[in-house]
């Protein structure tokens, strides 16, 4: 009996040890998975920042392989083979690296002596008017912002095999102000990506006037960040630090670095007030051209493009 009892005890202790080993292994695997995740995230941030810095050097440059894929000249798999087997030249010099960056506005590209017209991407600034939706389809109630874009840009896109014109981010139907259009997907992703903390400044008018003490309190509150409750299908979140500057008791300028659903309205609603007028006046250091009438747009210069990330 003692022998059996001893065996039973050993078996029980072995089971406990085995259980502890499994728990330890599970915890170790979980730790390594999180470690890999954060490493990948750090790499993503690094390369995206490097992308922005390399792009914004006065003249907007793009990778050769990306341009060839967009224009339908080659596929992702075959672009390196194209460079090796064919005489691809930029400004008369043969290029063998798929990551070579070229300026579509000024560089001349040829393949086996045949000149290729690689038209530059489109970059537009629009003064969005209230009552227009940032959608490609008309819902029957409101016009889309695309109906205000001149037809010549759509024709240019089609003729030069560019990506479709699209907005960089969105503005609510009743929100006015600065809206960017482009055909460059990488550019719009970088500008809209919350990882890069691109500043967006809004002019806000509120339903209720705030006292001087409350304005001071809200300024500190917005600067710290606070809890935003859920709205419809959108989850609750903690807002990032924002800069609140008061113009009067019921009007202010708010600068944020993220773009959650109805964020500005939800931030003031969480503090017991209501936004009655909202206009985006700048992105980065690029301010809305006040000469643009609501619904009108114009092309952005290279200098203005660089201001978006400052």
Buried (B, 14 or more C-beta within 10 A) or exposed (E): EEEEEEEEEEEEEEEEEEEEEEEEEEEEEEEEEEEEEEEEEEEEEEEBBEBBEEBBEEBBBBBBBBBBBBBEBBEEEEBBEBBEEEEBBBEEEEBEEBEBBBBBEEBEBBBEEEEBEBBBBBBBBBBBBBEBBBBEEEEEEBBBBBEBBEEEBBEBBEEBEBBEBBBBBBBBBBBBBBBBBBBBBBBBEBBBBEEBEBBBBBBBBBEEEBEEEBBEEBBEBBEEBBEBEEBEEBEEBEBBEBBBEBEEBBBBBBBBBBBBBBBBBBBBBBBEBEBBBBBBBBBBEBBBBEEBEBBBBBEBEBEBBBBBBE
